[in-house]
């Protein structure tokens, strides 16, 4: 019972303190190091230094997740020439399930598998945002809207 109270207090403090607004963390802070994509390509997160990276963790059964896909896609298409990379990861069981549920018009890659650290999230969608220097700038356990993605990612794209 004591551990449960401690956990509730810790979660409350984290929520009040703004976990997503914490100081940037090192590259490997809870994130996988490699991604395996549908075409068989394997990409290391550290190879994406110099780019602004959004890692969107979602599930096929999550309606807010699926509603967020077109917004992320439009933002990606608008800003990829400025160095934006978006990687989607469906956490559903079955390696191809996420691929099947993504609309044909989604232009950013969907990872089938991740390597390195286990990818665990408390809820979906969860969005990780990395700056060009590879530092984790934000973890948000919520979907983006047009204003929030621009407020968070826009300044990172402008910083060269």
N, C-alpha and C positions, 0 to 999 in steps of 0.2 A: 504494500500500500504506500509506503514511504517513497519507493522508486517511482510510482505513478504520480504522486504529487510533485516530485522533483522534475519529472518529465514535463508536466503541465506548466510548471513555473518556467522551465527552460524554454519551452515553445512560446509562452506568452512574452518573455523577455525578447526573444528573437523577433517576434512579430512587431512588438512595440519599437524595438531598436532598428528595424529595417534591415533584415538580412540581405536583401538584394542591393542595398545601398552601401554595403561594407566596402572597405578599401580593396583595390584590385589584389587578386591572389595569383600565385604562380600558375603556370600553364597546366600542370598535372593535378590541380586541385579537384579531385573527385571525378575527373573526366577520363574517358578512354583515350588511349594513345593512337590507335589505328581504327580505321573504318573500312569495311568491305562493302563495295557497292554492287548493284544488280549486274553490272557488266563484268564483274570479277576484279575490277581495279581495287587496289588497296592503297589508302591514303593515310599518311600520318598527320595528326593535327599540327605538329611542329613544322611540317612542310608548308603549312598555310601562313606562316609568319609573313608579315607584310600585307596581309589581307585582314579585313574585318570579317569575323566569322560568327554566324548565328547557328547554333545547334538546337534544332526544334525537336523535342521529344514528345511524341503523340501516340495515340492509339486509335484504331479503326472504329471502336465503339464509342469514342468520345466526340460528341457533337460539337463542342467548342473547338476541339482540335481540328476537326474536318472543316469547320467554318473559317478557321485561321489560315488554312492552306492557300486559298486564293490571294489573301492579303500578303502573305509572305512571298508568294510567287510574283505578284505585281511589284512589290518593293525590290525583290531580287532583280527582276528584269530592268527596272528603272536605274538601279545602282551597281550592277555587276561590273560595268566599265570603270567604276570608281574603286574597285577592289573588294566588293562585297561577295562573300561566299555564304550560301545557306545550305545546311545539311539537315535532312529530315531523318529521324529514327523512329520507326514504329515499334513499340514495345510489346506488341501482340505476339503470342506464340505462333510459330510457323514462319519460316524465313521469307516466304513470298507474300504473306498476307498484306503487309504494308504496300508492296508494289501493286497489288491488285486493286487496292482501295484508292490509290492516288489518281486524281483526274488526269487524263491524257495531256492536258495543257500545262501541267506543273513542270517548270523548267529546271528546277534545282534537284540535285541528286538525293536519293533515298538510300541510306545505309541499311544493309541487310544484317550486318553483324558488327560488333565492336570487339576490340581486343584490348588487353591491358587491364585496367581496373574494371570491376563490375559497374555497370551503369544502373544505379538505383535512384529512383525519384519517388517522392512522397505522393505526387499527383501529376496528372497530365491535363493540359499541356505544361511542359516546363521548357523554358528557353534560356540557354546559356549564350552569353555574348562575350566574344573575345576581341580585344583591341589588336591593332596591327603588330604590336610588339609581343603578342601571344599571351598577354595577361588577361585573366578572367575579370571582366568588368561588371557583370551582372548575372545573377541567377534569379529568374522570376518564374514562380509556379502559377502562371496565369497566361492567358492568351494575349497577344498583342492586339491593339487597335491602331488605326492610322496615326493617331497623335502620339501614343506611347512608343511606337517603334521609331518614329522620327525623332522624338525627344532623346531617346537612348542611343540610337545608332547613328543618327545624322552627324553629331559632333565627332564621332569616331571616324566617319568617312572623310570629314573635312581635315582631320589631323593627318598630316603626311609624315 
